[in-house]
């Protein structure tokens, strides 16, 4: 029996701080897997969409790249990481190696049984302002699977009118209010500053949590941070 080494394509690996979500501010190694069919209009990592883009690596090489950084927290992101053939073997190996693993996903695909334990799921269900059809961006079966795994739920909000959409989704799927985060959409500090005050008020009114975009505030919209 011949065993094959898992291979796939990645956009980049880098060491920074988590800029968003429940662990914002913590140092982390980022592994950005290549490939995404979701297609959010305001996505700031469109270079990771093409499944043939980036560079090909095998799993041992990728694990060596991660181990070269002085950090035991790894954020597996994309693209849409669950579309990558590297996703399951990578997360399994990281958890087995004692890493704290976060996965950033759109929630359009349900996680597999092989990735049940040891992962913090950061699920960013897209709103209509993303330009993604509802049949693509809202997958009830996947959302329920992530609910069963204690996921965090991040909604990127561009306009006050989208708050009603967040509330409807939170009610429809019984999302725990204390695990729902609202994040302003924006690629420039001034855009984030303009949206933050009313978004914070929405968090106060509905028991949600506010998520910054620290990497944009510190470095601007650039790769590798």
N, CA, C and O of each residue as an XYZ file, in Angstrom:
900
protein
N       0.843     -1.190      0.000
C       0.000      0.000      0.000
C       0.882      1.246      0.000
O       1.756      1.400      0.853
N       0.643      2.128     -0.961
C       1.430      3.354     -1.074
C       0.650      4.500     -0.443
O      -0.477      4.798     -0.838
N       1.279      5.139      0.554
C       0.665      6.295      1.205
C       1.136      7.569      0.515
O       2.332      7.742      0.280
N       0.208      8.455      0.191
C       0.570      9.712     -0.451
C       0.588     10.826      0.581
O      -0.213     10.840      1.515
N       1.495     11.742      0.402
C       1.591     12.907      1.286
C       0.589     13.953      0.841
O       0.569     14.311     -0.336
N      -0.256     14.462      1.755
C      -1.222     15.502      1.364
C      -0.523     16.720      0.778
O       0.498     17.180      1.288
N      -1.095     17.224     -0.299
C      -0.555     18.396     -0.973
C      -1.694     19.353     -1.280
O      -2.853     18.949     -1.377
N      -1.359     20.601     -1.428
C      -2.350     21.603     -1.793
C      -1.659     22.925     -2.041
O      -0.431     23.009     -2.049
N      -2.464     23.960     -2.244
C      -1.907     25.264     -2.577
C      -2.244     26.251     -1.462
O      -3.335     26.225     -0.893
N      -1.284     27.115     -1.167
C      -1.475     28.149     -0.156
C      -1.162     29.510     -0.765
O      -0.344     29.633     -1.677
N      -1.833     30.522     -0.237
C      -1.555     31.887     -0.668
C      -0.355     32.469      0.069
O       0.463     33.181     -0.513
N      -0.261     32.148      1.391
C       0.818     32.721      2.194
C       0.781     32.142      3.599
O      -0.246     31.642      4.057
N       1.913     32.219      4.269
C       2.011     32.019      5.714
C       2.736     33.231      6.284
O       3.647     33.769      5.655
N       2.333     33.658      7.470
C       2.995     34.801      8.104
C       2.676     34.818      9.588
O       1.755     34.143     10.049
N       3.444     35.593     10.325
C       3.300     35.715     11.778
C       2.885     37.139     12.098
O       3.556     38.090     11.698
N       1.784     37.291     12.815
C       1.264     38.623     13.124
C       0.452     38.537     14.415
O       0.698     37.671     15.255
N      -0.519     39.445     14.565
C      -1.511     39.326     15.620
C      -2.870     39.086     14.970
O      -3.123     39.520     13.846
N      -3.730     38.394     15.692
C      -5.098     38.225     15.204
C      -5.763     39.599     15.192
O      -5.840     40.274     16.219
N      -6.243     40.004     14.016
C      -6.802     41.341     13.880
C      -8.280     41.434     14.153
O      -8.805     42.531     14.341
N      -8.977     40.284     14.180
C     -10.436     40.290     14.244
C     -10.929     39.217     15.205
O     -10.184     38.319     15.597
N     -12.192     39.332     15.572
C     -12.861     38.252     16.278
C     -12.588     38.192     17.765
O     -12.098     39.148     18.366
N     -12.917     37.043     18.350
C     -12.895     36.872     19.802
C     -11.494     36.911     20.388
O     -11.335     37.213     21.571
N     -10.465     36.609     19.584
C      -9.086     36.594     20.086
C      -8.264     37.739     19.501
O      -7.039     37.640     19.427
N      -8.907     38.805     19.093
C      -8.200     39.948     18.504
C      -7.095     40.430     19.437
O      -7.302     40.605     20.638
N      -5.925     40.639     18.857
C      -4.781     41.129     19.608
C      -3.782     40.069     19.991
O      -2.657     40.396     20.369
N      -4.161     38.785     19.904
C      -3.240     37.718     20.281
C      -2.289     37.383     19.123
O      -2.719     37.339     17.971
N      -1.012     37.149     19.414
C      -0.089     36.703     18.362
C      -0.552     35.388     17.754
O      -1.075     34.519     18.452
N      -0.356     35.250     16.448
C      -0.789     34.039     15.752
C      -0.014     33.874     14.462
O       0.394     34.850     13.832
N       0.181     32.615     14.080
C       0.703     32.273     12.758
C      -0.499     32.080     11.843
O      -1.440     31.365     12.187
N      -0.466     32.713     10.686
C      -1.566     32.607      9.729
C      -1.165     31.702      8.576
O      -0.087     31.840      7.999
N      -2.054     30.776      8.255
C      -1.901     29.931      7.067
C      -3.108     30.215      6.185
O      -4.234     29.848      6.521
N      -2.869     30.866      5.064
C      -3.958     31.207      4.145
C      -3.986     30.192      3.009
O      -3.124     30.196      2.131
N      -4.994     29.322      3.045
C      -5.139     28.304      2.006
C      -5.747     28.916      0.748
O      -6.536     29.858      0.819
N      -5.376     28.379     -0.374
C      -5.780     28.918     -1.663
C      -7.099     28.300     -2.113
O      -7.324     27.102     -1.943
N      -7.980     29.140     -2.697
C      -9.210     28.666     -3.289
C     -10.448     29.142     -2.559
O     -10.562     28.962     -1.346
N     -11.385     29.754     -3.287
C     -12.655     30.185     -2.704
C     -13.675     30.375     -3.817
O     -13.407     31.050     -4.811
N     -14.850     29.772     -3.639
C     -15.933     29.929     -4.616
C     -17.071     30.777     -4.075
O     -18.108     30.901     -4.728
N     -16.900     31.370     -2.886
C     -17.979     32.164     -2.281
C     -18.123     33.502     -2.996
O     -19.220     33.859     -3.426
N     -17.017     34.250     -3.128
C     -17.014     35.447     -3.967
C     -17.634     36.693     -3.375
O     -18.459     37.335     -4.026
N     -17.255     37.059     -2.142
C     -17.781     38.287     -1.524
C     -17.247     39.520     -2.262
O     -16.055     39.615     -2.554
N     -18.145     40.456     -2.556
C     -17.754     41.632     -3.320
C     -16.725     42.495     -2.626
O     -15.878     43.093     -3.289
N     -16.776     42.577     -1.278
C     -15.843     43.438     -0.555
C     -14.626     42.680     -0.015
O     -13.864     43.232      0.779
N     -14.434     41.438     -0.429
C     -13.305     40.633      0.053
C     -11.977     41.346     -0.187
O     -11.748     41.897     -1.263
N     -11.101     41.331      0.823
C      -9.794     41.981      0.671
C      -8.669     40.972      0.452
O      -7.492     41.329      0.517
N      -9.027     39.711      0.192
C      -8.011     38.699     -0.124
C      -8.388     37.957     -1.408
O      -8.314     36.729     -1.467
N      -8.787     38.702     -2.420
C      -9.212     38.073     -3.670
C      -8.082     37.317     -4.358
O      -8.329     36.465     -5.211
N      -6.846     37.625     -3.987
C      -5.717     36.873     -4.544
C      -5.745     35.406     -4.103
O      -5.039     34.573     -4.672
N      -6.558     35.091     -3.090
C      -6.631     33.704     -2.620
C      -7.782     32.925     -3.249
O      -7.983     31.759     -2.910
N      -8.535     33.532     -4.149
C      -9.707     32.861     -4.717
C      -9.353     31.746     -5.700
O      -9.932     30.661     -5.643
N      -8.414     32.008     -6.593
C      -8.104     31.071     -7.668
C      -7.484     29.798     -7.096
O      -6.404     29.864     -6.509
N      -8.132     28.639     -7.250
C      -7.571     27.404     -6.682
C      -6.244     27.004     -7.302
O      -5.516     26.184     -6.742
N      -5.923     27.581     -8.464
C      -4.649     27.289     -9.110
C      -3.589     28.334     -8.779
O      -2.453     28.233     -9.242
N      -3.952     29.336     -7.980
C      -3.010     30.385     -7.623
C      -2.122     29.985     -6.462
O      -2.108     28.829     -6.039
N      -1.383     30.958     -5.955
C      -0.508     30.704     -4.822
C       0.630     29.774     -5.171
O       1.144     29.799     -6.289
N       1.023     28.953     -4.213
C       2.113     27.994     -4.441
C       1.736     26.647     -3.848
O       1.012     26.568     -2.855
N       2.234     25.601     -4.467
C       1.931     24.251     -4.006
C       2.908     23.852     -2.901
O       4.107     24.116     -2.993
N       2.382     23.220     -1.867
C       3.222     22.685     -0.794
C       2.698     21.313     -0.393
O       1.533     20.987     -0.621
N       3.570     20.522      0.204
C       3.091     19.300      0.834
C       2.942     19.576      2.334
O       3.454     20.571      2.847
N       2.240     18.687      3.019
C       1.933     18.923      4.421
C       3.180     19.040      5.297
O       3.238     19.964      6.108
N       4.174     18.170      5.188
C       5.364     18.327      6.037
C       6.058     19.680      5.847
O       6.520     20.286      6.814
N       6.128     20.147      4.597
C       6.748     21.446      4.348
C       5.961     22.557      5.018
O       6.543     23.452      5.630
N       4.639     22.506      4.907
C       3.803     23.534      5.511
C       3.930     23.513      7.034
O       4.020     24.568      7.661
N       3.937     22.345      7.621
C       4.101     22.250      9.070
C       5.459     22.795      9.513
O       5.573     23.392     10.583
N       6.471     22.590      8.699
C       7.795     23.141      9.016
C       7.786     24.669      8.960
O       8.421     25.329      9.783
N       7.067     25.224      7.994
C       6.947     26.681      7.908
C       6.269     27.242      9.155
O       6.696     28.259      9.702
N       5.214     26.570      9.594
C       4.506     27.013     10.799
C       5.414     26.929     12.019
O       5.451     27.848     12.836
N       6.140     25.835     12.138
C       6.994     25.609     13.306
C       8.155     26.593     13.389
O       8.750     26.761     14.453
N       8.480     27.241     12.279
C       9.597     28.187     12.271
C       9.266     29.476     13.014
O      10.168     30.243     13.351
N       7.983     29.722     13.274
C       7.584     30.935     13.985
C       7.455     30.651     15.479
O       7.070     29.545     15.858
N       7.770     31.630     16.340
C       7.745     31.398     17.792
C       6.356     31.573     18.379
O       6.146     32.441     19.227
N       5.399     30.751     17.934
C       4.021     30.924     18.358
C       3.287     29.593     18.260
O       3.525     28.807     17.342
N       2.392     29.348     19.215
C       1.640     28.090     19.227
C       0.168     28.281     18.899
O      -0.628     27.359     19.079
N      -0.204     29.449     18.426
C      -1.565     29.686     17.943
C      -1.516     29.819     16.427
O      -0.727     30.599     15.893
N      -2.361     29.057     15.733
C      -2.391     29.083     14.272
C      -3.802     29.410     13.812
O      -4.776     28.812     14.269
N      -3.893     30.372     12.900
C      -5.169     30.719     12.278
C      -5.154     30.187     10.858
O      -4.361     30.633     10.029
N      -6.033     29.233     10.578
C      -6.161     28.675      9.233
C      -7.299     29.423      8.545
O      -8.445     29.394      8.994
N      -6.961     30.086      7.459
C      -7.915     30.969      6.800
C      -7.818     30.799      5.287
O      -7.185     29.862      4.801
N      -8.443     31.704      4.552
C      -8.441     31.592      3.100
C      -8.615     32.935      2.444
O      -8.230     33.966      2.997
N      -9.198     32.923      1.257
C      -9.955     31.848      0.677
C     -11.047     31.302      1.602
O     -11.380     31.880      2.636
N     -11.578     30.166      1.173
C     -12.475     29.388      2.022
C     -11.728     28.108      2.358
O     -11.653     27.202      1.528
N     -11.169     28.019      3.575
C     -10.253     26.915      3.875
C     -10.872     25.534      3.749
O     -10.173     24.573      3.429
N     -12.174     25.417      3.996
C     -12.784     24.089      3.918
C     -12.876     23.563      2.483
O     -13.222     22.399      2.280
N     -12.574     24.398      1.490
C     -12.528     23.933      0.111
C     -11.185     23.302     -0.241
O     -11.053     22.665     -1.286
N     -10.195     23.475      0.619
C      -8.835     23.030      0.296
C      -8.610     21.577      0.675
O      -9.053     21.148      1.740
N      -7.922     20.797     -0.182
C      -7.575     19.417      0.176
C      -6.594     19.343      1.340
O      -6.432     18.286      1.951
N      -5.940     20.461      1.650
C      -5.002     20.489      2.765
C      -5.697     20.698      4.101
O      -5.102     20.450      5.150
N      -6.957     21.153      4.080
C      -7.579     21.597      5.320
C      -7.619     20.514      6.396
O      -7.092     20.715      7.490
N      -8.229     19.384      6.106
C      -8.402     18.348      7.125
C      -7.059     17.798      7.621
O      -6.858     17.715      8.833
N      -6.129     17.416      6.727
C      -4.849     16.910      7.244
C      -4.054     17.973      7.999
O      -3.355     17.655      8.961
N      -4.155     19.237      7.569
C      -3.418     20.302      8.248
C      -3.952     20.525      9.656
O      -3.182     20.532     10.617
N      -5.259     20.707      9.787
C      -5.807     20.979     11.115
C      -5.630     19.782     12.044
O      -5.375     19.958     13.235
N      -5.763     18.575     11.517
C      -5.546     17.379     12.333
C      -4.119     17.331     12.856
O      -3.889     17.026     14.026
N      -3.163     17.635     11.985
C      -1.754     17.614     12.386
C      -1.450     18.714     13.398
O      -0.701     18.491     14.349
N      -2.026     19.901     13.201
C      -1.774     21.002     14.126
C      -2.327     20.708     15.511
O      -1.648     20.924     16.515
N      -3.562     20.217     15.566
C      -4.158     19.884     16.857
C      -3.359     18.778     17.545
O      -3.104     18.844     18.748
N      -2.970     17.768     16.778
C      -2.171     16.678     17.344
C      -0.826     17.176     17.853
O      -0.262     16.614     18.792
N      -0.314     18.232     17.230
C       0.964     18.794     17.632
C       0.870     19.773     18.785
O       1.876     20.367     19.172
N      -0.319     19.952     19.340
C      -0.468     20.813     20.505
C      -0.683     22.278     20.212
O      -0.602     23.104     21.122
N      -0.953     22.622     18.975
C      -1.228     24.018     18.640
C      -2.661     24.397     19.021
O      -3.563     23.559     19.020
N      -2.843     25.668     19.344
C      -4.182     26.243     19.449
C      -4.586     26.650     18.042
O      -3.907     27.461     17.413
N      -5.681     26.099     17.544
C      -6.047     26.273     16.139
C      -7.366     27.027     16.026
O      -8.374     26.647     16.621
N      -7.333     28.102     15.250
C      -8.544     28.814     14.864
C      -8.769     28.598     13.369
O      -7.820     28.572     12.586
N     -10.025     28.447     12.988
C     -10.372     28.338     11.576
C     -11.346     29.450     11.244
O     -12.368     29.610     11.911
N     -11.027     30.223     10.207
C     -11.897     31.295      9.744
C     -12.600     30.822      8.475
O     -11.959     30.564      7.457
N     -13.913     30.713      8.548
C     -14.686     30.158      7.443
C     -15.943     30.972      7.202
O     -16.436     31.658      8.097
N     -16.453     30.889      5.988
C     -17.699     31.567      5.631
C     -18.925     30.812      6.117
O     -20.035     31.344      6.089
N     -18.732     29.576      6.563
C     -19.861     28.773      7.009
C     -20.704     28.218      5.884
O     -21.829     27.773      6.113
N     -20.178     28.236      4.671
C     -20.925     27.715      3.523
C     -20.762     26.210      3.360
O     -21.509     25.573      2.617
N     -19.779     25.646      4.059
C     -19.559     24.203      4.029
C     -19.489     23.679      5.453
O     -18.888     24.309      6.322
N     -20.102     22.529      5.692
C     -20.069     21.934      7.025
C     -18.706     21.303      7.290
O     -18.080     20.778      6.370
N     -18.244     21.349      8.529
C     -16.976     20.684      8.855
C     -17.144     19.182      8.820
O     -18.240     18.665      9.038
N     -16.060     18.483      8.545
C     -16.092     17.034      8.518
C     -15.856     16.444      9.894
O     -15.418     17.142     10.809
N     -16.140     15.175     10.040
C     -15.968     14.500     11.326
C     -14.515     14.485     11.771
O     -14.226     14.402     12.965
N     -13.597     14.566     10.809
C     -12.177     14.494     11.156
C     -11.692     15.761     11.848
O     -10.581     15.783     12.377
N     -12.507     16.820     11.853
C     -12.064     18.099     12.416
C     -12.968     18.549     13.556
O     -13.216     19.744     13.720
N     -13.460     17.601     14.341
C     -14.391     17.930     15.417
C     -13.731     18.606     16.611
O     -14.274     19.563     17.162
N     -12.564     18.115     17.013
C     -12.007     18.496     18.308
C     -10.844     19.470     18.170
O     -10.117     19.458     17.177
N     -10.686     20.305     19.175
C      -9.496     21.135     19.293
C      -9.434     22.342     18.390
O      -8.359     22.915     18.212
N     -10.547     22.748     17.814
C     -10.554     23.878     16.890
C     -11.519     24.943     17.383
O     -12.633     24.636     17.809
N     -11.083     26.201     17.322
C     -11.983     27.335     17.530
C     -12.503     27.761     16.159
O     -11.738     28.200     15.300
N     -13.805     27.625     15.970
C     -14.409     27.965     14.684
C     -14.872     29.414     14.702
O     -15.687     29.800     15.540
N     -14.357     30.209     13.786
C     -14.762     31.603     13.606
C     -15.552     31.676     12.300
O     -14.971     31.693     11.215
N     -16.871     31.718     12.411
C     -17.743     31.591     11.241
C     -18.290     32.970     10.864
O     -18.949     33.630     11.667
N     -18.008     33.387      9.642
C     -18.449     34.686      9.149
C     -19.517     34.482      8.075
O     -19.221     34.455      6.880
N     -20.763     34.338      8.523
C     -21.871     34.200      7.576
C     -22.053     35.525      6.852
O     -22.128     36.575      7.490
N     -22.123     35.485      5.541
C     -22.177     36.707      4.751
C     -23.593     37.276      4.702
O     -24.580     36.540      4.685
N     -23.662     38.590      4.680
C     -24.931     39.293      4.547
C     -25.177     39.633      3.081
O     -24.301     39.441      2.238
N     -26.360     40.135      2.785
C     -26.715     40.424      1.391
C     -25.804     41.471      0.772
O     -25.601     41.474     -0.442
N     -25.249     42.365      1.596
C     -24.343     43.394      1.077
C     -23.069     42.841      0.493
O     -22.346     43.555     -0.202
N     -22.776     41.570      0.762
C     -21.577     40.942      0.188
C     -21.742     40.649     -1.295
O     -20.760     40.409     -1.997
N     -23.000     40.668     -1.778
C     -23.255     40.335     -3.176
C     -23.346     38.852     -3.464
O     -23.485     38.454     -4.620
N     -23.268     38.018     -2.419
C     -23.341     36.573     -2.588
C     -24.802     36.131     -2.493
O     -25.489     36.541     -1.557
N     -25.306     35.310     -3.421
C     -26.692     34.840     -3.343
C     -26.959     34.121     -2.022
O     -26.083     33.444     -1.485
N     -28.173     34.275     -1.511
C     -28.509     33.673     -0.221
C     -28.357     32.158     -0.251
O     -27.973     31.558      0.754
N     -28.650     31.534     -1.377
C     -28.533     30.078     -1.469
C     -27.093     29.608     -1.292
O     -26.847     28.458     -0.927
N     -26.146     30.505     -1.552
C     -24.731     30.177     -1.356
C     -24.264     30.546      0.040
O     -23.590     29.753      0.698
N     -24.615     31.744      0.503
C     -24.037     32.257      1.739
C     -24.699     31.739      3.011
O     -24.085     31.794      4.077
N     -25.944     31.231      2.934
C     -26.626     30.708      4.118
C     -26.899     29.219      3.895
O     -27.788     28.840      3.133
N     -26.119     28.397      4.571
C     -26.248     26.942      4.488
C     -26.748     26.452      5.850
O     -25.945     26.290      6.768
N     -28.047     26.214      6.001
C     -28.585     25.853      7.317
C     -27.914     24.644      7.947
O     -27.636     24.654      9.147
N     -27.648     23.609      7.170
C     -27.024     22.412      7.731
C     -25.629     22.720      8.265
O     -25.252     22.239      9.334
N     -24.866     23.516      7.528
C     -23.524     23.882      7.978
C     -23.591     24.748      9.228
O     -22.814     24.550     10.162
N     -24.509     25.702      9.252
C     -24.639     26.571     10.416
C     -24.967     25.759     11.664
O     -24.405     26.009     12.731
N     -25.860     24.799     11.541
C     -26.207     23.972     12.699
C     -25.010     23.112     13.138
O     -24.811     22.877     14.329
N     -24.224     22.651     12.168
C     -23.034     21.871     12.522
C     -22.035     22.720     13.299
O     -21.424     22.240     14.254
N     -21.864     23.977     12.897
C     -20.954     24.863     13.621
C     -21.523     25.257     14.984
O     -20.772     25.426     15.945
N     -22.829     25.403     15.069
C     -23.460     25.672     16.370
C     -23.131     24.564     17.359
O     -22.829     24.830     18.522
N     -23.189     23.331     16.896
C     -22.906     22.193     17.768
C     -21.448     22.169     18.218
O     -21.109     21.479     19.180
N     -20.585     22.913     17.534
C     -19.162     22.957     17.866
C     -18.799     24.216     18.642
O     -17.616     24.500     18.829
N     -19.786     24.974     19.094
C     -19.511     26.158     19.908
C     -18.820     27.276     19.166
O     -17.941     27.935     19.721
N     -19.200     27.506     17.918
C     -18.533     28.493     17.068
C     -18.768     29.922     17.558
O     -19.712     30.203     18.296
N     -17.882     30.806     17.123
C     -18.080     32.250     17.196
C     -18.642     32.706     15.855
O     -18.289     32.168     14.806
N     -19.534     33.718     15.901
C     -20.245     34.158     14.697
C     -19.943     35.626     14.433
O     -20.321     36.501     15.212
N     -19.260     35.881     13.330
C     -18.868     37.249     12.989
C     -19.631     37.708     11.753
O     -19.652     37.028     10.726
N     -20.256     38.875     11.874
C     -20.972     39.466     10.747
C     -20.293     40.777     10.358
O     -20.123     41.674     11.183
N     -19.910     40.868      9.091
C     -19.310     42.086      8.563
C     -20.440     42.991      8.082
O     -21.207     42.628      7.190
N     -20.529     44.177      8.689
C     -21.664     45.064      8.463
C     -21.186     46.353      7.813
O     -20.266     47.006      8.306
N     -21.820     46.714      6.700
C     -21.444     47.929      5.996
C     -22.425     49.070      6.165
O     -22.039     50.237      6.097
N     -23.698     48.745      6.387
C     -24.746     49.764      6.489
C     -25.669     49.436      7.660
O     -25.863     48.264      7.983
N     -26.247     50.473      8.309
C     -27.155     50.219      9.435
C     -28.323     49.305      9.064
O     -28.809     48.552      9.907
N     -28.773     49.364      7.816
C     -29.886     48.527      7.398
C     -29.594     47.041      7.470
O     -30.522     46.233      7.507
N     -28.320     46.663      7.490
C     -27.959     45.250      7.559
C     -28.113     44.672      8.962
O     -28.063     43.454      9.135
N     -28.300     45.535      9.974
C     -28.444     45.041     11.336
C     -29.692     44.177     11.479
O     -29.675     43.188     12.212
N     -30.775     44.537     10.787
C     -31.976     43.723     10.823
C     -31.726     42.333     10.279
O     -32.295     41.357     10.766
N     -30.876     42.242      9.269
C     -30.529     40.944      8.688
C     -29.768     40.088      9.695
O     -30.004     38.885      9.800
N     -28.850     40.717     10.438
C     -28.123     40.002     11.480
C     -29.090     39.462     12.526
O     -28.991     38.304     12.930
N     -30.028     40.304     12.964
C     -30.987     39.893     13.989
C     -31.851     38.737     13.508
O     -32.153     37.823     14.275
N     -32.244     38.773     12.259
C     -33.076     37.690     11.728
C     -32.302     36.373     11.678
O     -32.842     35.318     12.012
N     -31.053     36.437     11.266
C     -30.241     35.225     11.222
C     -29.971     34.698     12.635
O     -30.013     33.491     12.871
N     -29.694     35.609     13.565
C     -29.439     35.198     14.944
C     -30.665     34.513     15.540
O     -30.537     33.531     16.271
N     -31.851     35.029     15.228
C     -33.070     34.430     15.744
C     -33.385     33.116     15.035
O     -33.773     32.135     15.670
N     -33.216     33.107     13.718
C     -33.539     31.907     12.948
C     -32.742     30.700     13.414
O     -33.276     29.595     13.503
N     -31.444     30.913     13.716
C     -30.577     29.788     14.073
C     -30.246     29.743     15.566
O     -29.408     28.949     15.994
N     -30.906     30.596     16.358
C     -30.690     30.627     17.808
C     -29.206     30.774     18.138
O     -28.668     30.037     18.965
N     -28.554     31.733     17.482
C     -27.138     31.974     17.751
C     -26.995     32.601     19.138
O     -27.723     33.545     19.445
N     -26.099     32.124     19.975
C     -25.892     32.722     21.292
C     -25.427     34.177     21.159
O     -24.404     34.446     20.530
N     -26.171     35.104     21.745
C     -25.853     36.526     21.568
C     -24.423     36.846     21.980
O     -23.754     37.660     21.344
N     -23.953     36.195     23.059
C     -22.611     36.494     23.560
C     -21.519     35.976     22.635
O     -20.345     36.289     22.835
N     -21.886     35.188     21.623
C     -20.907     34.675     20.658
C     -21.080     35.297     19.276
O     -20.473     34.838     18.309
N     -21.894     36.325     19.179
C     -22.082     37.041     17.919
C     -21.254     38.315     17.954
O     -21.349     39.101     18.897
N     -20.443     38.515     16.924
C     -19.607     39.705     16.812
C     -20.012     40.508     15.581
O     -20.268     39.947     14.516
N     -20.065     41.811     15.740
C     -20.319     42.715     14.622
C     -19.024     43.430     14.274
O     -18.360     43.997     15.143
N     -18.673     43.397     13.000
C     -17.419     43.999     12.535
C     -17.701     44.988     11.417
O     -18.426     44.658     10.478
N     -17.148     46.189     11.494
C     -17.367     47.146     10.407
C     -16.645     46.723      9.145
O     -15.512     46.244      9.199
N     -17.304     46.900      8.003
C     -16.664     46.648      6.709
C     -15.819     47.861      6.357
O     -16.237     48.999      6.573
N     -14.634     47.622      5.816
C     -13.791     48.735      5.404
C     -12.355     48.326      5.231
O     -11.848     47.462      5.946
N     -11.692     48.960      4.264
C     -10.280     48.715      3.982
C      -9.402     49.889      4.374
O      -8.184     49.840      4.206
N     -10.017     50.947      4.897
C      -9.268     52.122      5.337
C      -9.700     52.485      6.745
O     -10.845     52.260      7.137
N      -8.770     53.049      7.500
C      -9.047     53.388      8.894
C     -10.222     54.342      9.012
O     -11.019     54.232      9.944
N     -10.338     55.282      8.072
C     -11.434     56.253      8.164
C     -12.793     55.600      7.917
O     -13.796     56.026      8.488
N     -12.834     54.566      7.069
C     -14.089     53.833      6.858
C     -14.501     53.092      8.130
O     -15.672     53.095      8.511
N     -13.534     52.464      8.772
C     -13.823     51.757     10.011
C     -14.265     52.729     11.103
O     -15.183     52.438     11.871
N     -13.599     53.892     11.164
C     -13.952     54.885     12.185
C     -15.366     55.403     11.987
O     -16.073     55.660     12.961
N     -15.786     55.560     10.738
C     -17.133     56.084     10.465
C     -18.215     55.087     10.851
O     -19.304     55.488     11.261
N     -17.932     53.793     10.728
C     -18.951     52.774     10.993
C     -18.934     52.279     12.441
O     -19.917     51.707     12.914
N     -17.831     52.494     13.137
C     -17.694     51.933     14.477
C     -18.714     52.469     15.485
O     -19.283     51.662     16.221
N     -18.985     53.786     15.567
C     -19.883     54.269     16.621
C     -21.274     53.643     16.585
O     -21.767     53.193     17.620
N     -21.922     53.603     15.407
C     -23.271     53.039     15.380
C     -23.263     51.517     15.512
O     -24.243     50.918     15.953
N     -22.143     50.899     15.122
C     -22.053     49.451     15.287
C     -21.869     49.088     16.763
O     -22.418     48.092     17.235
N     -21.098     49.895     17.483
C     -20.947     49.681     18.923
C     -22.287     49.856     19.630
O     -22.614     49.096     20.541
N     -23.060     50.850     19.213
C     -24.378     51.044     19.822
C     -25.285     49.840     19.564
O     -26.079     49.464     20.427
N     -25.168     49.237     18.379
C     -25.951     48.036     18.079
C     -25.536     46.878     18.982
O     -26.379     46.106     19.438
N     -24.234     46.761     19.237
C     -23.763     45.714     20.146
C     -24.332     45.930     21.545
O     -24.758     44.978     22.198
N     -24.337     47.168     22.000
C     -24.887     47.471     23.327
C     -26.377     47.173     23.387
O     -26.874     46.693     24.406
N     -27.085     47.452     22.315
C     -28.540     47.281     22.308
C     -28.953     45.812     22.259
O     -30.000     45.443     22.791
N     -28.134     44.975     21.624
C     -28.561     43.595     21.367
C     -27.707     42.537     22.058
O     -27.928     41.342     21.862
N     -26.745     42.956     22.857
C     -25.928     41.989     23.576
C     -24.892     41.292     22.725
O     -24.430     40.201     23.060
N     -24.523     41.935     21.604
C     -23.485     41.382     20.743
C     -22.116     41.897     21.181
O     -22.007     42.704     22.104
N     -21.093     41.423     20.513
C     -19.715     41.818     20.791
C     -19.166     42.564     19.584
O     -19.515     42.250     18.446
N     -18.308     43.550     19.825
C     -17.716     44.317     18.725
C     -16.383     43.706     18.325
O     -15.577     43.330     19.176
N     -16.160     43.611     17.022
C     -14.883     43.118     16.504
C     -14.192     44.229     15.728
O     -14.777     44.782     14.796
N     -12.964     44.564     16.092
C     -12.196     45.548     15.316
C     -11.562     44.900     14.090
O     -11.747     43.710     13.831
N     -10.818     45.699     13.349
C      -9.927     45.174     12.310
C      -8.548     45.763     12.610
O      -8.107     46.708     11.956
N      -7.882     45.193     13.603
C      -6.647     45.776     14.115
C      -5.559     45.872     13.056
O      -4.804     46.844     13.024
N      -5.475     44.872     12.193
C      -4.411     44.874     11.183
C      -4.591     46.035     10.202
O      -3.605     46.602      9.730
N      -5.846     46.396      9.891
C      -6.088     47.555      9.021
C      -5.710     48.839      9.739
O      -5.094     49.724      9.144
N      -6.072     48.950     11.012
C      -5.770     50.159     11.781
C      -4.272     50.346     11.961
O      -3.786     51.477     11.997
N      -3.534     49.241     12.076
C      -2.094     49.346     12.329
C      -1.289     49.475     11.040
O      -0.417     50.337     10.936
N      -1.581     48.607     10.041
C      -0.731     48.530      8.856
C      -1.419     48.942      7.560
O      -0.758     49.122      6.538
N      -2.737     49.091      7.595
C      -3.462     49.354      6.360
C      -3.749     48.056      5.615
O      -3.443     46.966      6.098
N      -4.344     48.191      4.427
C      -4.739     47.008      3.648
C      -3.548     46.483      2.862
O      -3.319     46.886      1.722
N      -2.790     45.580      3.480
C      -1.633     45.001      2.812
C      -1.505     43.548      3.200
O      -2.066     43.114      4.206
N      -0.770     42.794      2.406
C      -0.604     41.360      2.643
C       0.430     41.104      3.725
O       1.283     41.945      4.010
N       0.333     39.914      4.323
C       1.370     39.460      5.238
C       1.353     40.111      6.594
O       2.367     40.100      7.292
N       0.208     40.691      6.999
C       0.111     41.304      8.320
C      -1.129     40.809      9.054
O      -1.380     41.217     10.187
